Amino acid sequence: MLSLSFTAIAVMGMVFVGVAFYVPFYSSTMDTVSSAHRQVLEQINLNLEDTLASIRRVSDWVYFSDIKKSAPGESIARDMYTLYDVNRDRIVSISAFTDDGKVLASAPLSVKKPFVRPEEQEWFVSAPVDNFYISGPHVQNLFMDSDNKYNWVVSVSRRIEVVSNGFRENGVLLVDMNFSGIEETCRRAALGETGYVYIIDAGGDLIFHPKQQNIYAGQAAENNLAAASYAEGVTRRETFEGQDRLVTVKVVGYTGWKIVGVSYVSEVAPYTRVMLFVVFVLLFGIGFMLLINLLVSAYIATPINRLEKSVRDLSHGGADGSVAAAGPAEVRSLAAEIDNLLDQRRNLMNAVLKEQDLKRKSELNALQAQINPHFLYNALDSIAWVIQDGEIKSAIDLITALSRLFRISISKGRTIISVADELEHARNYLTIQSVRFKGRFGYTFSVTDEARACATIKLIVQPIVENCINHGMEFMDGDGMITVEADVDGDGLFIRVRDNGMGMPEETAQRLLSSPAPANPGTVAAGSGIGLYNVQERIRIYFGAEYGLSICSEPDEGTEVTIRLPARRYEPGAGD
């Protein structure tokens, strides 16, 4: 921790210095790149605007100087030819059409293809009045060409008014601009070694791209839709297809087109060199500081590490009860103090264990002593009554049951007994009580052999049976029934005591398990003083909080108490 802390502090300082150096350099580099981008895009924009302006001037000349000033029946094709010859490096053709698509005049080609309908094409439909419509690039396909040439053009169209056969009618003037000039201007732009320029319309659709055919074929891709939303003149950094790029946008006037310049961050030479230098210095500094800190902290930390290992071994019970005492005086002093604490802890633990053992035995003795004197008196009275009636065999059975009851209750001071003995204790109790209550209830036992062989703490079933008699059988008249069942399910032992008595509300059942019974047996006229709460607590003390009692009862429906214990085979002598 010492070496890592020192190294972390040193690294944070180096990173802070590096960032403080890098941020202004990065900002300066981006400003330089952005300025270079804007200059290139501005030059392309000037070329495009100059070309478009010349096309608009040609259109204005043809319309205002030829078409509007020509006499009825006078041909305007000759002036179109003249203008075409002067601007043939920029213009593919000049044409005028009526509203129904009829060719009024055209240069240099004049024979329209028979199946072409100009009035249905986008440039014709979208041509405005007193303004220009500029289309995207497309193949010129209006006129027959003896050379079978197919030129890519950008159409500039406008609505016009012409005089034909003595009548005024509307039409469209079309000037097809050679797209190769735009393409060549964009291809000549230099943005780094592999940077490039492309053009999109206002919606982001491609007008020109150096890889346009590959993009249409699905062999390449471009982030053109995102570029359509970028602000003009701001160089933006983006990641596209795993490459870090710088993108600048310039809007072309009159068209809504956007010129997009793309260059790659990895080709910005100063930025790349500085990044490599910063990374190298950072890695070297981290390695050097880590080595120095390891050497320095090893001298300080090694004794502490030994002490920590000794304490950890002690906490896992894997040491001989002492800690390593070596190194500086402070570490040795700390080890001596820990040894003293360990001695005190051992003494305290031994004292607590002895106290808990004595407490457990005293609690058991107290529970055993809580056999209610009223029960003994009533049992002896019942025996005397049976003898007076001359039922000697019944008296013998009662005396036998009473002796077995006390024998199992004492069980030579053992806490853990077998389920068979615990249920025998409950059976003897029921035998005595059934005589006392003169056949008011009956009882049955259903116990599996596997459950009989399991271990339990004693005196947990009899208090439940006693509650069944005192509270469930109070108003029964010969039809009461108490059922005791025991079985094993998985790793759990379940003992169920069920009666068909009066039952109780759910809140009463919960209170029996959450509140201790009165400490003085004499306060409960007909109880043993060993309440369900006490049984619950004893089970949890011995076996854990996941074990104990649960009560299922409803008024007039009877009550079922379930004891859940771990299914452990009884071994004589265990738990004594």
Secondary structure as GFF3:
##gff-version 3
##sequence-region A 1 576
A	DSSP	alpha_helix	2	60	.	.	.	ID=ss1
A	DSSP	pi_helix	61	67	.	.	.	ID=ss2
A	DSSP	alpha_helix	77	86	.	.	.	ID=ss3
A	DSSP	beta_strand	91	98	.	.	.	ID=ss4
A	DSSP	beta_strand	103	107	.	.	.	ID=ss5
A	DSSP	three_ten_helix	118	120	.	.	.	ID=ss6
A	DSSP	alpha_helix	122	125	.	.	.	ID=ss7
A	DSSP	beta_strand	133	139	.	.	.	ID=ss8
A	DSSP	beta_strand	152	164	.	.	.	ID=ss9
A	DSSP	beta_strand	167	178	.	.	.	ID=ss10
A	DSSP	alpha_helix	179	188	.	.	.	ID=ss11
A	DSSP	beta_strand	196	200	.	.	.	ID=ss12
A	DSSP	beta_strand	206	208	.	.	.	ID=ss13
A	DSSP	alpha_helix	212	216	.	.	.	ID=ss14
A	DSSP	alpha_helix	224	227	.	.	.	ID=ss15
A	DSSP	beta_strand	236	240	.	.	.	ID=ss16
A	DSSP	beta_strand	243	251	.	.	.	ID=ss17
A	DSSP	beta_strand	258	264	.	.	.	ID=ss18
A	DSSP	three_ten_helix	265	267	.	.	.	ID=ss19
A	DSSP	alpha_helix	269	315	.	.	.	ID=ss20
A	DSSP	alpha_helix	329	369	.	.	.	ID=ss21
A	DSSP	alpha_helix	373	388	.	.	.	ID=ss22
A	DSSP	alpha_helix	392	410	.	.	.	ID=ss23
A	DSSP	three_ten_helix	411	413	.	.	.	ID=ss24
A	DSSP	beta_strand	416	418	.	.	.	ID=ss25
A	DSSP	alpha_helix	419	436	.	.	.	ID=ss26
A	DSSP	beta_strand	441	447	.	.	.	ID=ss27
A	DSSP	alpha_helix	449	452	.	.	.	ID=ss28
A	DSSP	beta_strand	455	457	.	.	.	ID=ss29
A	DSSP	alpha_helix	462	467	.	.	.	ID=ss30
A	DSSP	pi_helix	468	472	.	.	.	ID=ss31
A	DSSP	beta_strand	480	489	.	.	.	ID=ss32
A	DSSP	beta_strand	492	499	.	.	.	ID=ss33
A	DSSP	alpha_helix	506	514	.	.	.	ID=ss34
A	DSSP	three_ten_helix	521	523	.	.	.	ID=ss35
A	DSSP	alpha_helix	532	543	.	.	.	ID=ss36
A	DSSP	beta_strand	548	554	.	.	.	ID=ss37
A	DSSP	beta_strand	558	566	.	.	.	ID=ss38
###
